[in-house]
């Protein structure tokens, strides 16, 4: 009975943790550029002598759904959306991280930022000169119409990357990083679209269906636990008699 109780309780715990993953996805349904988390569950042996036949679930919510979200036209000069596969690069700690969110903002000193983090270009953080107008080309080139000029001049280019499938995981800040902690080189094949933003790739229908299935899984695990408890009680009663 003991092994069955371990399986039932770990299964119920996995269902509850998976519910949290899907709840977080639903909470970010309207967050631009958000990538939905995927639940990954593996089994592991219970450590310790005498527990060889006992296994528990271990949930790892570090897989990311890379499906593209819907793009919306904003007309704003510093709004950019990646076309197809690829990511923007932003400064994170001593390295860099990646995102599909492209609602960039200029700081007071001209640094291009995203949620307070510097956006990276060919040579590091992008710093733009004062100008009355700017545009971002399909290859990520940023052109600025400087004061006193009549022609827009290329100033820098967004660092656009395209990692292989499964290379990225999500960190505590909600940004994507390489699993090995390294940095990616720029991929000139990645294209962007100025004046647009990509929405979240979360599907409300898929998340609700997953949530309902997990609720049924939890109920089933609780029934198993109750059955194991009843069998253990019956066995103890037989021993006493």
Phi, psi and omega in degrees: 000327184300317180295322179294322178296318177301313182296317182293315183290321179291326177295320178293320178296320178297319180297320180293318179293321178295326176300322179295322178299312182289328176295320178294322176300313180296325180294337181253026181301327183253011180277118182302133175074004182292136176256125182294140175280147175246139180274133176236121181244134177232160177258147177217151179288146174285123183290153177117154181292134177088004182248023185300329183269007184250131182233151177228154176280147174227116183268133177234105181267057183240014174261148186236136175281117184265008178300140182288148176267176179283136179266140181235133179283130179246332183078357180282138186299324186260011173269128183222143177234139177283134177268119181076221183272150178137168182214156169277155177249135177229155179290138178212111183061230178270000182232224181215161177224173189228150183204160173259354180285130186232029178272079185281155180223143175269129176280177182297330181266009177090004178285132177280124186232162174223111183053040177086356180256141180292134175278135185267144176238203182299324184243020182118206180303137182276123176239120185257144177286161177300139180200161181268346183205148176211158179213157179238120182282175183296332179269006179092002179290130180259121179248140183233137171268097184289162180297130179085359180256159179246351181236136179288136182245136175298132183247318181198178179221136178300140173279115181246130184236161180216084182289159176288158181300134177085358182281338187259147170225162184264134179267184184294339179273000181084007177264162181262137179224159175290142181298329181271003177080002181277183178242152181265151172276158180292144178246110183292349181279343181288134181244151179232170181227112181289155179072016180225155173231143177266133179278183177294149177264015178285132174259116182300322181295312180298319181293320179293320178296316179298320179297318179294320178296321179293326177296319177294320178299317180296317179298320179296317180296323178293326176293321176298316180298318179296319178296317179297321179295318180294319179294322178295319179295319178295321179295319178295323179293320178297321179295322180291327181282000000 
